[in-house]
Amino acid sequence: MLGAIGREPLSVFFSYDKIDLSSARRNSLPVAFSPNPHRRWLPLDSTCFCSRENDVVAGVEHPISRNHNCKSTALLLHGLSHCPSPVHNKKEGESLPQIIPQHDDKFKANENEELLEVSSSRLLLSKKSSKRIPFPGSVIDAGTNSSQFDLSSYSQNEEMEDLRLRRAVDLRRTVVAGILRELMRGGATKFSKTYADNLVSRLPDFIDRVVVAAAFMKQQQDFSHSTFEVRVRAYVNSSKLIPLIRWLKHNSLTYPQIGKLICMTSSGDMDSTLRGLVHWLKTIHVKGNFLGYVLTRADNILQHSPTDLEEIAHFLEIHGIRRDWMGFIVSRCPELLSFTMQEMESRVNFYLNMGMSDRDFGTMVFDCPKALGSFSIEQMNAKVEYLREFGLNNEEVGKLLAFKPQLIGCSIEERWKPLVKFLYYLGIRRDGIKRMLMMKPTIFCVDLKTTIVPKVQFLQDIGIQEEAIGSLLVKFPPFLTYSLYKKIRTVVIFLMTKAGVSHKDIGKVIALEPALVGCSIKKLEVNVKYFLSLGIPLQSLGEMIADFPMLLKYNIDILRPKYRYLRRTMVRPLQELIEFPRFFSYSLEARIIPRHKILVKNQINFKLRYMLAASDEKFDEQVNAAVHRRWMFRNGDNYIDG
């Protein structure tokens, strides 16, 4: 039955518009009426016949070939019975009047109805009445005369029958589509013509389902004498299609989504199935246009009952996914509703077995729902095993995925392996890659060619040696995640133009302190203005930054007390600060003040470099040596030797 859906009936109207009537009039031949109003009269005579090679009318060869089927005679007799030939009523001496056939809508409607009924019977009985015909090379019974099978004529008959069935089904599809448009535009649910046409164009599978159902309804006693149109209306009304469309449209579903859902739903209780699913999705806070998106993207959701879906939602809620998050999660990954309970348990346990807590699991799924629903267990296992090759244990992988679940969505062959090969080229080995992965796992999610390679090339352009680039990236992995033009280049240009760093030293500054590119221009500008306000020349400030780039990262509230103590209490010149900018890196309370007091107590003086850079033991040795030299100088003994 379903195999005949793609077929439609062969038209029984024939083209005779090119037949020459002049010879018919001269020979007083009878003329048959054609039911098609656009065709001409056809003369009848025993000598008039048509063949496949050419058409001969009254012995005259016609240039256009015609093909007639077995229904020609019935059609002509039908025309003769309704319209008498004007040739018989022609009086002697009168000219034959020109006859223009009129449209017969009633006849055409009856004829279409006959075609619908006949083709319905053929669709139902086509497989039952088919006989097995031997194919070329088959073994035929010895008592059967093989010459009686004309395979070529059989093939032609099959093609003609197939064509008739295709046209029959196409006619039914057209009728069903017209009835659906009429029902959608009539009654209480009045849709616009455009909306009805667009929606019906999205229902090819449902229209086929209606055609099949209407054909089978012919066998029921209640519809045995009903027309095809009556059966179609009865089936559509029983399916509650039109109220369902109105309700889905009210719930913000678009007509493509409605059409897809209707075609996806089985021929069972379509209305209650879709309404139940929509009501359940609202309970987990799926809102607005996402209702249609979830229903059409979740492949097997129509096979799940709301009870099954509620069981899955409760299981996820137990493991850290809050119910008010589920609408957001399902809207971003509708595939989660396609799994059975057993499949969902295996996916959740995959992450929990890596030491991930329920809280971390819930936030991970909220951040990246696709990590739970878009990949197979085999794919996730392969990616976890690849990450373990860098020395990560099971718990570290769990923490890594909880922090950056997007790693599950990255391809090993297309993204990770080319990146690892590139990092090895820069001199970064497994331990360095592990550090980069733990500090900034986003690096393994970005594109190598468009994101990482241009930044490495920029570092080479500002004078950083290739062997130092690997150390820079291991020291500060976030460098590869910053925008080259909006962040990195902007900071470099500021350091060279506003902070006095020379072109020769800019590579050194970035290599020593790559975290400077993470600072905002506003922050850097505040520090630069403060140092310039102290009377430090711009060129000297550039040299200070090249010697100690961290200078620009300190807070002004930390720098100001140290400078005040240096100038007012220690009474040191500004040049000494320029020569040793690391002075600001030492603690005022823990190192600067205690060591200054020791120097004052012993009445000695050290430069800032020797005063602060040495360890406590080394500093004590220096102080004792200085005190001893002073004592020797005062006593005048062995001063020169000392």
N, C-alpha and C positions, 0 to 999 in steps of 0.2 A: 504493500500500500504506500509506504513512504517513498519507495523508489520512483513512483510516478509523480511526485510533487513537482519536478522540474519540467513537466510536459504541458502542452496546451493544444486546443483543438484546431484542426485545419478548417479554414473558412470554406463554406460551401457556395460562396458567391463566385462566379466565373466571369472572366473578362472577354466580352465580345464587341468591344467598342470600335475595333478596326475593320469589322466585316463589311464588305461592300453590299449595300442594300439595293443598288441599281439593278443588278442582275436578278435579284429576288423579285423585284417589282415587275420586271419584264416577263419573267416566267410564272408570275402569279403564284409564288410560293407562299405557304402559310408562315407567319412570323410568330415566334414565341415571346412572351413577356419575361424579362429578367427582373427578379425582385430587387436588384440593386438599382437605385434611381439614376446613377451616373452611367449606366450601361445602355446600349442600344438594343433594338429588336434583333432577333436571331431568326433567320429563315429556316423552315423545316422542310426537308425533302430527303427522300431515301438516298439521293446521290450526294448529299452534303455530309461530309465526314471530316474529321481532323485526325492527324497523325502526329507522332513525335518529331518527325523530320520537317514537315511543313504543314500548313493549314490549307485545305482545299474547300472552297465554298462554291457550289454549283459548277464544279469543274475548273475553277480559277485558282491558281496557286497564290497564296497570301504570303507576303514577305516576312511576317512575324509569326514565329512558331507558337502553338498553343498546346498545353497539356491538360487533358480532361480526366476526371476520375469517374468512378462508377456511379456517383450521385448525379451526374449530368442529366440523365433521362428523367429521374424523379423531379429534379428542379424544373425542367422544361415542362413536364406534364403539370406540375403545380401552377406554373405561370399560365398555361393554356386554360386550366380549369377556372382561373379567376379573371382572365382578360381574353375575350374573343379576338381573333386575328382580324385586323382591319382589311386584310386582303380579300377575305371571303365576302365582306359586305360592300366591296367596291362595285359601283355601278359602271356600266359600259360608257366609255367616253369621259369618265371623271378621272382626275389625277389622284394619285395616292396621297392622302393628307399626311403631314408631318406629325408624328406622335411623340409627345414628350411625356414620359412616365413621371408620375408624381411620387413624392415621398409617402411611404406607408409605415408610419411609426408603429401602428398596432401590429402589423405583420412582422416588423423587425423585432419588436419586443417578444412576440410569441416565438420567433425563430431562435433568439438568444436563449430563451428559457428552455426550449427544446434541446439546444446544444448543451446547456448546463446539466440537464437531467441525463441525457445520453452519455455524456462524458463521465458523469458520476458513476453510472453503471459500469462503464468501461474501466474506470480507475479501480473499482472494487473487484472486478472479475478478470482483470488483465493477467494476473499471475495464475489464476485458476485455469483459464482457458489456453494458456501458452503450451505449445507442444514442443518437444525436443526434436530439433532438426539436426541431422548429422553434419559435422564440420568436415572440411577437406582433409582426407587422410584417415578418417575414422573408420572403424570396423563395422560393416553393415551386415545384418542377417543374410544368410545365403538365400533365403526365400524372398528377400526384398529386392525389387528391381531398383538399382541405384540410379537409373536414368530418370526415375520419376521425381527426384529431388533437383529442383532448379535453384542452385545456391545464389545465383546472381539475382533472380527475381525475388527470392526470399529476402535477400539483403535489402532490396529496394522496398519491399513491403514493410520490413522492419523500420526502415527510415521514415516511411510515410506514417506508419502507426506512431512512431516516436514523436514525429512532428505534430500529429493531431493531439496526442496527449499533452505535449508541452503547451500547445495553444489553449487547450482546455483549462489547464491549471492557471495559465496566465490570465485567462478571462475570469476565473474565480478569484484570483488575487486582486484584480481590478475591482470586482464587485465588493469583496470584503473591505478593501481600502476605502471605497466610496461609502459603505455603510458605517465604518468607523468614523469617518469625517462627519457624516450626517449626525450620528449619535453624539459626537463631541460638541457639535455646534447647536444642537437642539436641546429641549428640555430645560431643567433647572440649571444644569452645568453648561453654560454657554462659553465656549472657548472661541478665541478669534480664529479667523480663517488661516492666518499665517501659522499660528501655534498648532492648530489641528493638522495642517499639511506637514509641518516639520516633524511633529511627533509620529504621525502615521508612517512617514518615510523612515523612521527609526525602528519600526516594528516588523521587519520582514519575517523573522522566525515566528512571531505570534500570529501573523497573517497565515502562514503555512499551517500552523497548528489549528487555526479556525477552519481552514479549507478541509483538512483531514477530519476534524470533528464533525463538520456539517455533512460530509460524505457518509460517515458512519451513522449519523442520526437518521439517515434515510431508511435504515433497516429497522428503526424503532417504530412501534405501532402508532405512537402519537404523531410522528412526523413522516409517515409513509407516503402521504399525499400532499405534503407541504413542499413549497418551492425552496430553492436553494437560499434565496434571500431571507425567507422566514426562519429557516434553520440557523442561519448566521446570526440574525438578531437574537434568537432565543439563546444561543450559546454565549454571545457577548453579554447579554443581560444577566445570565446565570453566573458568569465569572465576576460580576460587579466591577468591571474594568473602569467604566467612566467615573464612578464615585472615587475609586482608588486613585485615579490620575489626579482628580481635583484635590484629594487629601495630600498626596505626595507633593504636588505643586505648592500647596499651602505651607508645607514644611521645608520650603526653599530648595527643592530638588529641581534641577534644570531638565528640559525635555530630553537631551541626550542621556542623562542619567536615568530618567524614568523609562525611556525606551529600552535601555540596556537591562534594567532590573526586570521589566516585564518579560523580556526575551529570556533572561536567565532563570526566571522562576518556572518551576514545573507546572503541569496542567492541573495540579491539585488545588488546594484552597489558597490561591494567590493572594487574595485580599487579607486574610488573617495572618499569613506568613509575613508579609511585608510590614503590616501594621505592628505586629508583635516585635519585630526586630527594631523598628524605628523607636517604639516606646522604650525598649531596653537600652538602646544607645543613649537616649536622653537621661536615663538613670545614672549613667557613668559620665554625664556632663559633656557629651558630644553635641556641639551646637552648630546652628546655621547651615551654611553650605557644606560643612564637613560631613553631614549625615549622608548625603548622596555620594560623596567621595569615598567614605568608608564602605558603604554597601556595595559599590561597584568595584572597588579595588581589592577587597577581601574575597579571595576566590571561592572558598567553600563556606562562606558565612551563611548562605541560604540553606545549607544542609544541617546547620546547627540550630537547635531550639534555644530560646531565651534561657531555659534552665541550664543547658550545657554551658552557655556563655557566662552565666552568673557563677557557675562553679569555677571557671577559669579566673574570673575577676576576683573572687574570694581568695583563691590560691595566691594570686599576685599581691593582694592586699596583705596577706599574712607575711610575705617576704619583703616588706618595706615599701611597696608602691601604694601610696595613698589613693583613696577612691576619687578624690577631687583632682588627682593628676591623670587619671586614666583616660579622660576625654581628650586631653592634650596629647597623651602618648599614642592612643589609638588613631587620632587624626593624622599624626605624622607617620605612623606605621600600621596601616590597616591589616597587614598580613598577620599580625598577632592574633586576630580573631579567626584565622583559618586553621589554626592548629587544634589538635585534639588535646585532651587533658594529659595524656601520656607524653605527647611531644612537648608540651609546655613544661612539664616537670623535668624532663631531660635537659632542656635548655637552661632552666633556672639552676639546676644542680651543677651544670658545667661551670658557672661562675662561683657558686657558693663553695665548691670543692677546692677552689684556689685560695681559700682563707678570707674571702670577701664577706663582710658582715651584711646583715639584711638592710641596714641603713645605707651603707655604701652601694649595695645593689640597687636599691630604690632610686637613689640620686643618679646612678649611672644610667639606668633605663630612662629616667626623665630627661637627662642631657642628650642621650642618643638612643632613641627607641629602636633604631635599625640594628643596633648591636645585639638585640634579643630576637628580632623577628625576621631579618632580611637575609640571613646567611645560614647555610646548613651546618650541622654539627661537625662534619668532616672539614669544612673550610675553616671554622673557628679553631679546631684542634691543630690544623697545619700552621696557622699564624702564631698560636701560642708556642708551639715547638720551635718555630724559627726565632722567636724572641728569647727563648731559653738558651739558644746557641751563643748569646753574648754574655753568659754567666749569670743570668737572672734565675733565682729560684722560684718555686711555685708561689710563695707569698708575695714576692716582689712583682711578679707578673700580675697577680690579682690587684695589688695596689696601683700598678701602672694602668691597668684597664679601667679601674674605678675612677682614676683621675682623667684619663684620656680614652674613653671607649671608642672614639672614632678610629683608633688603630685597627679594630676588627674589620672596618670597612675598606682598608687599604689592601692593594694587591701586592703579593710577594714578588711576582715576576716583573710587574710593570713599575713598581715604585720602590720597594725596599732593596732589592738586589742591586739596581743601578746606583742607589744612594750609597750603600755600603761600599761598593767598588770605588766610587768617587772619594769617599772619606779615606779609604786606604791609600789612594793616590796622594792625598794631602798629608800622609804620615800619621793618621789617626788609627790606632790599633783597637783591639777588642775592648780593653778597659776604658779607653777614651769614648768609644761608641756607647758603652754601657752608661758612662756618666752623662753623656749627652741625652741618651734615651730617658734616664731617670729625671734629669733636670728639666728638659724641654721635649717631651714626646711629640709635640706638634711638628718637629722637624721631620719625622717619619710620615707625616700626613701631607706635606706640601710637595709641589712639583719640583723636580730636580732642575729641569732645563730652564724654566721660567722664573724660579724663585731663588735657588741656591747658587747656581753657576754665575749669574750676573753679580752677586755680592762678593763672591770670591774673586772675580775678575776686578772688581772695584778695589778690593784690598791690595791686589797686585799693582794697580795703577797708582795708588798713593805711596808706593815704595815699601810695602811690607814684603819681606822675603817669604818664599814658599814654605820653608821649614817652620817659620813663625806663624803662618796662617793656621796650621793644624792646632798649635798650642793655644792660639787665640780662641778658636772655636770650642775647644775642650774647656777652656777657662770660662767662657761666656757663651753657651749655646744659644741663648735667646737672640744673639746677633743675627742669626739666619732667619728669624721670624719677623724682623723689622722691615718696614717698607724702605726700599733703596732710595727712592726719590723724595718721599715725604719725611723721612726720618734720618737716615744715615747721611745722605748728601747734605741735608740741611745743617746738621750738627757740624760736619766737617767744614763747610763754608763759614759757619759762624766762628769756629775756632781760628780759622785763618784770617778772617777779616776783622773780627771784633775783639778777639782774645790775644792777638799778637803772635800766634803760633806760626812759625815759618813753614814753607813748603817742604823743607828738608826734614823738619821735626814732626810733621803731622802723622806720618806713618808710625813713628815711635810712640806718639801719644795714644793712638788708637790701639796699638799692639800692647802697650802697658796697661791701659785701662779701657777695654772695649765697652764697659758698661756706660761710658760717657754718651754713647749714641742712644741710650735709653732715657737720658735726661731730657727734660723739655727745654726749649730755648729760653723760656721765661726764667727758669731756675738758673741756667748758666749765666744769663745776662745779669741777674741780681748779684751773683758772686763776682763777676768781672767788674761791675761798677763799684763794688765794695773795695776790691784791691786797688783799683785805680784811685779811689778816694783817699787811700792811705799815702798817696804820693809815689806809688810804684809806676815807673814808666811802662808803656805798652810793650815795648820790646823786652824789657826785663820780666814783665808778667808772662810773656810767651815762653821765655826760657824757664821760668819757675814751673809753668804748666808742663813743659817738656820733661823737666826733671821729676816732677811729682804731679801727675794728672789728677790724682784724687783731690787736689786742692779745690777744684770746681764743684765737687759733690758735697762738701761740708755745708752744714747749716750755718747761717750768719750768727745765730745765737751762740754757737759753739766757738766760732772764730773770734768774736769780739772780746770776750773775757781773756783769752790767751794773749791777744795782741796788747790789750791794756796792761796786763801784768808784765809783758815783755818790755814795754816802753816806760812804764811808770815805776815799777818796783825793781825790775832787773836793770833798767836804764841801759838797754842795748840799742845800738844804732840800727836803722832800717836796712842798711846794706847787709848786715848779718842775717836778717830774715830773708833777704833776697837770695843769699848764698845757700841758705838751708831752709827751704819751704816746708820740709817735713816737720818742722817745729809744730805745726798745727795738728799733726797726727798723734801727738803724745798727750796723755791725760794731764790736765792742769793740777788736779789734786793728788794724783798718785805718783807723778814723776817730776813734773816741772818744779813745783813749789818745794818738795822735799830735797831735791838735788841742789836747788838754788840756795836753800838754807844751809846745806852742808858746805857749799863753796863759801858762803858768807862767814860761817863759823870758823872755817880754816883760813879765811882771808886770802883765798885764791880765786882765780878767774879762768874759766874754760870757754872756748867757743861753743856755740850751740851744738855743733856737730859732735864734738867730743863729750859734751855735757849730757846729751840725751840719747845718743845712738848706742852707747856701750851698755852692757849688762850691768847688774848691780855689783858683781864681783870685780869686773873690769873697771868700773867707775871707782870703787874703793881703792883699787891698786893705783889708779891714776892720781887720786887725791893724796894718798900716802906718799907717792913719789914726788909730787909737787911740794908737799910740806917738807919732806926731807931735803929737797934741793934748796928751798928757802932757808932752812936752818943752816945748811952748809954754807950758803952765801953769806949769811950774817956772821958766822964764825970765821969765815975766810979760810977754812981748811979744805984743801983739795977741791976747791971750787971749780978750778979749770978741769981737773980730772972728772969731777962729778958731772 
